[in-house]
Amino acid sequence: MFQIKRICCIGAGYVGGPTCSVIASMCPEIKVTVVDVNDTRIKAWNSDTLPIYEPGLNEVVMSCRGKNLFFSTDIDSAIKDADLVFISVLSNPEFLAEGTAVKDLKEPDRVLIGGDETPEGQRAIRALCDVYEHWVPKSRIITTNTWSSELSKLAANAFLAQRISSINSISALCESTGADVEEVARAIGMDQRIGSKFLKASVGFGGSCFQKDVLNLVYLCEALNLPEVASYWQQVIDMNEYQRKRFACRIIDCLFNTVTGKKIALLGFSFKKDTGDTRESSSIYISKYLMDEGAKLHIYDPKVLREQIIQDLSQPSISGDNPQRVSELVTVTSDPYEACKSAHALVICTEWDMFKDLDYEKIYHQMLKPAFIFDGRRLLDHLHPQLQNLGFQIETIGKKVTTRLPFTPSGGVPRIIINEPPAKKSKV
C-alpha cells in the first residue's frame, strides 16, 4: 500500500496551521510543510510569537518545528515534493472549535474523509486514513463519497448554529415572561433526545464557519430549486442578527433612550473566549449599532490586537462611507479598569474567564451613576447578589434581574429597528 511520507498544506491560517502542526506532532516520520503566499504570516509561524492563539498550540509547534514541521512561502517546491496536498486531493473537512482546536485534533469525535468512488479515489482515501490512524481509532474514521463529506460539514455547522438561534429565540420570550433561559436550557437539555450542548443563550454566534456554512447551504438549496429549505436555514441567520440588534437596543433603552456621547466599556472583542479570532464576532455588530447612535466605545480584549479591532470596525459594512468615525468614537485599551473608568455602562461581549475575577467594587466606584452592567454571555450570574448590593443595575440575556430605573423619554428614539427583516447577506 502507498504510504504518505511528505505532506504539503496550502494555507497557514486558523485551520491549516494547527491541523498540520498536530499531524507533524503525531507522525514524526512524515515531513509536513505548510505554505502560504503571505510572507508576514509565514515569518510569524517561524518566530516565537505565532500568528494565532490557541491553547496548547505553541507547545505543539515548538516540539516539531525544524524537525518534521516546516513553514514556507515556496509553494511550488512544496507541492512538487509532496505525496499529498491537503485540500487538493480529496475532501477532508475539519470539525475544529476555536479555543479547543488542539484538543479537537488530538482527540477528535470523528475524522471524515471523502473521495471519488474510483480506484484512484479509494487509494487516496486509504492513504490518508493511514495518516490519521497513527493516533485516531479506526472506528472514528468515516469514509464517504465527496458529496456526502462536503454536505456533512455544512450540515454539522448548520445544526449547531440552529441550536444557538433556537435558544436565543427562547431567551427573548424568557425576558418577556419572567422565565430564566438558563433554567429552561437545563430542563430541556436533560432530555437525552435533545442534550445540553450548544444551549447557551448569548449575543449570538460568530466565527468564520457558522454563518458561512449556513449561507452556503442556503445558496445550494436555492440553486437546486429548494426555496422552502433555503428559507428555513436563512431564518437561523436572521435570528442571529435579531439577537444582536435586540441586545444593542436594550442597552440604548436602559441608558434613558440615548447613548450619544456616552462612554460605554465593551469587554471582549473576539467571537469567543480562548481565541484571538474576530471574524463575524457579535462584538463587531454591537459596536456598529452603538456607534450608529453616537456612543463612545472603550474596548478591551486580552488577545485581540488594537489594529485588528480598528480594521474590523472600519470596514464598509460596519462604518459605511464614514470610516473616520472609528477614530472619533472608539478607544482600544490594554486595561479593563481603564476601559470602565467614568463609563455609563459595562458590556460583556466575550466570555473570557478573567472577566469573572475583576474587582467590580473598584469598577463601580470609578463608573458614572447609575452604573449598568449588560452581560451578553451570562458570565456573571453567580455575582448578581454582590453586584446589586454594590449598586449596579444588571441586565442579562434571557432573564429579568433588576427593575429598571424610571425615566422620562427625551423624545428621541434609537435608529435601530429590530423588527425589520434583516438584509440578506451575499452567499459565499
N, C-alpha and C positions, 0 to 999 in steps of 0.2 A: 504494500500500500504506500502511496506517495505521502511523504512526511514534510510538513512545513518547517523550514529552518530559518527563513527570513520573511519578516512581515513589514510592510510599509503602510502607514496610516496617513491619509491625506486630510489635514486639518488638525491644528493643535489647540482646539478650543475646549469648551466645557465637557465635551464627550470624548473626543479623540485623545486628549492628553491623559486624563485619568484612566480611561479604558486600557490604553496601550501600556501605561505605566504598570498597571496591575498585571496584565498579561506577561510583561517582561519579568516582573517580580515572581510570578508563579511558574514561569517557564524559562529558567536560566539558560537553557541550551538553545533558545530561539533568539535571534537578533531582531530587535524591534526598532524601527526608525519612524519617527513622527515628523512629517514635513508640513510646511506652511509657507505661503508667499509673504507673510508678514514677518519681516526681519526682526522687528522690535519684540514681537511675541516669542519668537524662537530664542532670542537672546535672553529673555526673561526665564524661559524654561531651562536654559543653561546656566542661570545665575542662582544666587542664594535666596532670591525673592521670586517665587513662582507667580505667573500672571493671574492665577485664580486661587481662591481659598477654598479648601475642602479639608475637614478634619482627617488627619492621618495621611494626606496626600504627600506632604513634604517628606515624611519618613520613607514612603514607598519610592519616590523618585530618587532620593539621595542614596538609597540602598543599591540601586542598579544602574544609575546614570553613568555613562562612560564604560560600563561593562558590557551589558547587552541591550541598553536603552539609549537611544540617541535622538537628538532633536536637530533638524537641519532645514535649510532652505533649498538644498539641491534636490529638487523634486524628481527630475528626470533620472538621475543616477539611482535614487532610492527605488523608483518604480522598476527600472531595468534589473536591479539586483534582487527584487522581491519574488518570493514564491506565492505570496498572497497580498493583494492590495485591498485594504478594508474599504468598503462601500462599493467598489467597482465590480467585485467578483460575484457576490451573492448578497441576499438580504439578511442582515443580522441586526435587527433593531435593538436598541438599548432600552432598558426599563429602569434607568437610574433616577434617584431622587436627590436633588442637590442638597448638600448638607450631610448626606449619608452615602455618597457615591462610592467611596472606597469600600465600605461595608457591603453595599449592594453588589459590587463587583466580586468581592471575595466570597460572599455568601448569598448568591442570587436565588430568588424564588424559582426562576427558570431561565434558561437560555434558549432563545428562539432563532432557528436557522432555516431560512427559506431559499430554495433554489429551483432551477429548471428540472422538469421530470425527464431529463435526458441522461444518458450515461455520463457525459461530461459534468452535468449539473450535480448528479448524485455523487460523483467522485469528489467534487469540490466541497459538498456538504460533509462528506465523511472526513475529509482532511481537516476542516475547521472544527468538527466535533472532537477530533483527536487533540486539538489545541486546548479546548475547554475541559476535556476530561482529565487534564493534569490536576485539576482541583475541584471540578464540579461533578457530582454524581451523575451517572448516565441517565438516571430516572428523571433528572431535572432538565435534560437537554431535549427540546422538542424540535423535530424537523417537519417542515411543511413545504408546499409549493410557494412560489414567490408571492402571489396574490394573498394567500392566507396569512403569510408572515407580515406583509405590509398592512393589511387591514386589521390584524390583531393589535399592532402598535397603535393605530388610530383609535380603535375601539377601546383599548385599555385606558388611554388618557381621557377619552370622551366620557367613559363611565365614571372615572374619578372626578372629573370636572362636574359632571352631572350631580354627584352626591354633594359636592360643596355648594352648588347653586340650590339644590333642594333644601339643605339645612339652612341656608341663608334666607330662602323664601319663608321658612318657618320662623326664623328669627324676627322678621318683620311682624308676623302675626303675634308672636310672643310679646313684643313690645306694646302691642295694641290691646292685649287681653290681660296682661299681668302674669303670664306664664314665664318660665325661665327656660331658654332654649338649651342650656346645659342639662337641665333635668329631663327635658324631652329627649334629647340626644342619648342620654344614658339609658332611658327607659326603652327606646326603640332599638338601641344598639345591643341590648341584651337578648334580643330576638336573634337566634342563631341564623335565621334565614337572611337577616339584614347585616348583622355585625357592627362593630363600633368604629371601624376605620373610616377616616375622611368624613366624620360628622361633627367637625369643629366649626362653628359659626365664626365668621370674621368679616373683614372689609372686602373680601373677595380673593379669588385665586390669581396668581401671577406666574411668572416664569416663561421660558421660551417655548414650552411644549403644549400646555393645555389649550390655550387659545388657538395656536397654530394648527394643532391636530384636529380640534373640533371644527375649525373653519375649513380645513382640508376635507373633512368628512361631509360638511355641508356642500362644498363645491362639487365633490364627487357625486353626491346624491342629485344635485341639480343637473349635472352633466348627463347623468343616466336617467333623467326624467322621473325622478322620485321626489316631487316637491313637498309632499307631506312629511317624508322622512327628513328632508333638508330643514323644513320649518321646525320640526321637533328639536333638532340639535342646535339650531340657531337660537332657540329660546334659552339654552344653557348660557350662551354668551350674553344675551340680553339681560338675563337675571344678574349676572356678574356686574355688568355696567350699572344696573339699577341699584345694587347694593352699595357700590362706591358713591354714587350720587346721593343716595339716601343718607349715608353717613356724613357726607360733607354738608348736606342741608341741615342735619341735626346739629352740627357744630355751629353753623350760622344762626339757626333758630335759638339755641341756648345762649348765644352771646348777644342776646337782645336784638336779633334780626339784622345785625350788621357786623362785619369783620373788617371793614375798611380802615386801614391804618393801624389795626390792632396786631400786636406781636403774638404769634402762635408758635409754640415749640413743637416740632414734629420729630418724634423719636423713632428711628428706624426707617431706612430707605430701600434696603434690599427686599426682594419679594418674599423671603422667608428667612428665618434665623440660620446661622452657620453657613452662610454663603455671602459672597460679595456681589452676586448677580442681581442686576436691577431690571432685567428685561420684563416688560409688561407688569412691573410692580404696581400694586394698588396705590402705593405712596405717590407715584408719579401723577396719577389721575386725581387723587385727593388734593395734592398740591395745586394742580391745574384749577380745580373748581374753587379753591380758596384764593388763588391768585386772581382768578376772574372777578372776585369780589373785593380785591384790593388788600388782602391780608398780607402782613409782613411775616414771612416764614423764616424760622431759625431751625435748621435741620441738623440732626446728629445721627450718625450711624458708625458703629465701631469698625466696619470693614469696607465701606464704600468710600472711594476717594472723592474729594471735592470736585475734581474735573468731571467725573462721571455724573455726579448729581446735576451740575450745571449743564452738561451736554444733554442729559435726558429731559430737563425742563425747558431747554431752548429749542427743541425740535418743533417743526411747524405744526404738528398735530396737537401740541400742548400749548404753545405760545403764539400760534398763528403767524401773522406778519409783524409781530411785535416782540422779537426775542430779547430786546433790551430791557423788557420789564423784569426779567430774571435778575439782572444786576441791581435793579431798584427794589425788588421785593424779597429776594432770597439771600440769606446769610447761612453759610455752612460752617459749623463749629466743630471743634475736636473735643468739646467738653459738654456733657449733657446738662450739667448745672448752669453753665453759661447760656445754653440754649433756653433754659427755663426762666432765667433771671428777668424779672419785670414783664413776664408773659401773662396774657389774659387766660391762656389755655395751654394744656399739655396734651398732645395727641399721640397715642401709641399706635404705630402702623406696622411694626415688625415685632415678632415675639422673642426678641433677644432675651436670654435668661438674665443678663445683667440688669435689665430694667426692673426686675423683681426686687433687687437689692439696693436700689437707690435710696438715699436719705430723703424721704418725702417730707419730713418735718422741715428740713433745711430748704427744700424746694418750695414748700408752701409759704414760708416766711419771705422768700425772695420774689414771689409772684404777686401780681396785682390782684385785688379782691373785687368781686368774688372770684376765687380760683377754681378753674374747671379742669377735670381730667376726662378725656374721651378715650376709652380703652377699646381700640378696634380689634383686639386679639384675645380678649377675656384673660389677660395676663395677671391682673391684679385682684381677681375675685377674693382671694384669701386675705387681702389687706383692706377690704371695703370698710369694716368697722373702724379700724385705726385711721384710715384716710378721712372718713366722715367726722371722727372726733377731732381731727386736726382742723377741719373746716372746709375740706374740698367738696365741691359739687361734682358728683360722679355720674358719667353717662357711659354705658357699655352696650355691646351688641346683644340683642335678644333678651333684655331684662330691664325692668324699671328699678333703678337703685334709689334715686332721690326725687323728691318733689321739686320741680324747677322753681327758681325764684320768679316772683311775679314781675312783669314789666309791661310798659305801655308801648306798643309798636310805634315806630317813628314815622310810619307811612311808607317807608321804602321796603321793598321785598327783594329777596335774593333772585339773581337772574337764572339760577339753576332750576330747571323744571324736571322733576324726577319722573313724572308720569307720561312724558312724551316718549314715543318709540325711539330707542337708541338707533343712531345711524349705523347701517350695516358696514362693517369693515371689509376691505377687499380681501378676497380669499387668496391664500397663497398656494 
